[in-house]
Amino acid sequence: MIKRFVGAMTAVLLLLTLCLPASAATLVDGGATGIPQRITPYSWNAPYNNATLPQALDDNSGTWWSFIIGSSMVSDGTPEATFYFNGETLTTVWLRAGCYRSISDYFSHAFPTQVRLRIFSGSGSADYTYNLDDLYDNITVSDSWRSGYQSLRLPVSVSGVTRVEIYVVSWRGGTAGSNELCLTDIAFSGQAGYTPPTAPPTPTVRPGGSGINTTLTMRLATRSGPSTKYTGLGSYFQAGSPVRVLTKAFDYSNGIWWVQVEFTYQGTLRRAYTGLKRVNVDIDRVPEETQLGSATVTKAATAYYGPGTAYTRYKNAVPAWTTGTVWNRENGYVQFEYVNSSGTKVRVWLSAGDVNVY
């Protein structure tokens, strides 16, 4: 079986429970720089693509290590990469997981969704498993980042480390059909005064995360996007009815805020935009949307009112080769904005596999 490796950044759940951060819109993190008390391995090995593995140690987001996914990767006992140390103390492994160079490269290549670390020391070995969330999924995030790396913190500080093995347990395929799994950078840290994690960090809310449950102040009039320039989606309910507020966007033409809301109508979920005056919410608590990139639909694509088949389906598909922009990504779907044949702006949700983002 042939394998290769490359990387981007994503949010991390520590030991299947600790939720760690992600970037809202770009591949470059704007937080603190540098890995604290970095430890450099003296040797390394990757049985499937050892020649390019050093590119995952160069702290350069423009280079990466990649390997071709094989059907036996999960079941075999061979680590994807092994790093050797001289008995240092290890507290955290840092990853830029996926192809970090651009949003297009990120989605066109495969990226890991779960990894296992096997750490060897004088006292034997121990395994630690981490779930990696899609960088562009809209989720609840925290602040455990350095220079775009996500931190995989160990539950204990391990001294006398001689070897670290990395196994990719599961992955998500590339939207272009690529099975080239990518990891951009790996770093190791032994922080002084290290405090093991005992609970998830205090989160902040990214667009489309848990949202804010609230009620309407008047009847819910909706559009597919955040202004009257977008297609109308109808009116629903009355004042006092429950909705969930997800994001906000400023309408500069009219000088007002619009919010994206989610609700259930006739047994299925819908997402739509409405003016702030119609919703009982503190606008300062609502995260603002950011454009993720330009995009082209690669084939006639089924459109939904939200990110998945649980949401109402639009009657008409989006034609192949339609160009536009992407504003959100969630659950393997992208929120795509384009101009329809009548010259009106439209926002719909499409499967990420039907859209080339660049």
N, C-alpha and C positions, 0 to 999 in steps of 0.2 A: 504494500500500500504506500502510495506517495503522499507526502504531506508538506505544506508550506504555511507560513504565518505572517500577519500584518495588523495594525491597530488604530483605533479612534477612541473617543471617550464616551462614557455612559454612566449611569447611576448604579450604585451597588447596594445589595442587601447583604449584610454581614451575617455569615452563618445561618442563612435563610431567614433572618429576622431583622438585622440592622440595616435600615434604609440609608444609603449614602447618595451623593449628589449627581446632578447632570447639568449640562448647559442648556439654556432655554432656546438659543437660536443659532449659535455658531459653534465651530469646532475648536475655537481658541478660548481658553478659560482666562478670565480677567482677574483672578484672585492672586494670592501670594505666589511668589516664584520660588523655585528650587525645592528639592526633596530634603527634608531635615535629616542630618547625620546619615548621609547616603553611604551604603556599603557596596563595594565593587567586588563581584566574583572574580576569582583568579582564573577560572576556566569554565567552559560551558559546552553543551552538546545538544544537537537536535537531529535525531536519526533520519528525519525526512527532508530536511533542508538546512544542514549545518552551515553552509556557505554564507547565507544571508542572516543568520541569527544575530551576529554582532550589530546589525542595523537596528535591532530592538533594544540595544544598550547604549545607543549614541545620543539619546536625549534630543533627537531631531524629528519633528513631526512630518518632515518631508520624505523620510525613509522608513521602511518597515520590513518585517519578516512575514512571510506568507507560506501556506501549504495547501495542497489540494486535499479536500475532505474525502475520506474513504469510508465505505460502509462499516468497516470493523473498528472505527476509531473509538467508539464508546466502550466496546466490549474488550478491547485488547488491554494488556497490562503495560504498554510502553508509554512513557511520558512524552508529551510533545516537545518539552525542553527540560534540560537539567543544568543547574548552576552549582558550582563548587566554591566553598568558602573555607577560611582558616580558623574556624571556631569563634566567629563573631557573635554578638547578640543581635537577634532579629525581632522586630516588633510589627513591621508593616511591609507589605508588598504593594507596589503602585503600578497601575496599568493604564495605558492609553489603548483601549480595546477597540479593534476595528481599523479600517483604513482612514487615517486621520487627515489626509491631505485636503479633501473637499467633501461637501455633502453628496455630490454625485458619486465619488469614489466610495464613500461610506455605504451607500445603499446598493451600489452595483456589485460590491463584494460581500462575502459572508462575514459574519462577526460572531464571536462566542457569546452565549447567553448564560453559561454556567461553567465555572472552572473549579478544580480541586488542587489545593497545594498540599504536597507531602514534604514535611520538613524533618530532616535528619539531624540529630545532635548526639552528644555523648550518652544521653539517656534513652536513645532509641529513635523512633519516628512517630509522627502524628499527622493526621489528615484534617484539613479544614476546607469546607466547601462554600462557595460564594455564588449567588445569582447576580448576573449582570443585566441591567435593563437597557433597552434601546435608548440611545442618546436622544432621539427625537420624540420618544413617547412622552406624553404629557402626564407627569407624575408628581408626587410630593418629593421634594428634594431637601438636602441639608448642605452643609458647608465644608465637607471633608475633601477638599481638592487642593492640589499644588500644581501650578503650571499645566493644567489640563489633565493631570493624572488623577484617577480615582483610587482611593486608598482601600486596601483589603487588610483591615487591622486584625491582628491575631488576638485571641481571647486571653493569651498570656504572653509575656516576654520570654523568648526562647534563647538561652545562652548556649555557647559551644556549637553553633550551627556549622555543619560540614557540607550539607547538600540540600538543595531545594528543587523538587520536581513539580512541574506544572502539567496538569492534565486538562484538556478541553472535554467537558462532559456533554455539552449540548451547544448548538449554534443555530443561527438563522441564516438561510440562504440569501444570496444576492438577488436584487430585483432584475438584473440582466441575465439571470440564470447561472451566474457564476458560482462555483463551489470552491473558490479560492478564499480560504479563511485568513483573516488579517489581524495582526497585532502590531501597533506602531512602536510602542516603547514599554520597557519593563524597568523598574528600579526597586531597590531594596533599602530599607531604613531601619536603624537601631536607635530610637529616640531615648534620650536620657529622661528620667522621671516619667516614664511611660505609664499611663493609667489604662488598664484594660477596659474595653467597652462592657457596660453592664445593661444598657438600655438604648433604644434608638435615639439619635440626637433630635433636638427640637427642630421641626421642619418649617420650611416656608413653602408657599404654594406657587407652583408654576402654572402657566396657562393650561386649562383642561384638567388640572389635578383633581383634588377631592371636591372643589367647588364650594359655593356658599348656598345653603338651603334658605329660601326666603319666600315672600308672597308678593303678589301683584298689587299695585296701587290703583290700577284701572284695567280695562280690557287689554289683552295682549295682542297688539298689532305687530306683525313681523315682516322681516325682509331676509333675503339669503345672505346679505352682507351688511356692514355697519354704515349705511346711509340710505336715503331714498333713491339713490342711483342704482340700487340693486333690485332684482326681481322681488315682487311681493309674494309672501307665502301664506297669507291669510291672517285672520284674527281668531283668538281662542279665549275661552274662559271669561271670568269676571274678576273684579277686585277681590283680594283675599285668597285667591287660588295659589297653590304651591308651585314654585319653579326652582331650578337650580342655576345660579349664575356662575359662568365659567371664566369669561375673559371680558376685557373692555377694549374699545378702539375709538379714537377721537375723530369726529366728523368735522374737518376744518372748514368745509363749505358753510356749515350752519353753526359751528362753534359749540357743539354738544357731544356728550359721550353716548355711545351705544354699547350695549352689553350682549354677549352671546349667552343664551339660556338653553337649558334642556328641560323637557317635559314629556309626559306621556299623553298621546292622543289616539283614541280609538284602538287602544291596546298595543301600540308600538311607540318607541322612543322617537323624539325629534329634537333637533337643535336648530335655532334660528336667532336672528338679531332683533333687538327692540330698543327704543330710546330709553335712556336712564330713568326718565320721569315715570315710566310704567312699572318700575320694580323698586321694592323697598330694600335698598342695599346701600352701604357706605362705599362709595366708589373708590376710596383710598385703599380698601381691602381687596379690590379686584385686580388681578394681574393683567398687564397690558400686552396685547399681541405684538409679535415681531415677525416680519416676513422672513421665511426660511430660504427662499431662492426662486429662480425662474424655473419653468418646467414645460414639458411637452407630453401630451397623452400619446402613447405609442400604439394604441389600438382602441376601437370603440369600447368605452368603459361604462359599466353600470354605475350610476350615481345614487348616493344615499344622503339622507338628512343628518347623518352622523357617522362616526367611525366604526362601521360594521353592519352585518346583516340584521342585527337586532333593531336597527333604525328603519324608518319608512324609506321605501325605494322611490326614486323619481321615475316618472313615466318614460322619459327619454334618456338615452345614453349620451355621453359626451363623445363627439366624433373623434376618430383617430387623427393625430397630428394637430390637434388643438393646442395652442400655446397659451401660457398664463403664468401665474405665480402660486406658490405654496405658502400658507399661513400657519398651519398647525399640522402636527403628525401625532397619531395615536392608534394603538392597537393594530398596526400594520396598514393603516389608511392615512391618506393625506387630504387636507382641506385645500381644494384647488379653486382658484379664481380665474375666470375668463370672461370674454365678451361674447354673448350669443349672437345668432344671426339677425336679431332685431336691434343690435347695438346696445343691449342692456347688460350691465355687470351681473355675474352670477357666481355664487360660491356653493360648491357641493363637495361631498366626501367621496374619494375614489380609492380603490385598492392601490397601495404603493407599487405593486408589481405592474400596474398599467401606466405608470407615470415615470418619466425620466427627469429627475431634478438636477439642476446644474447651477 
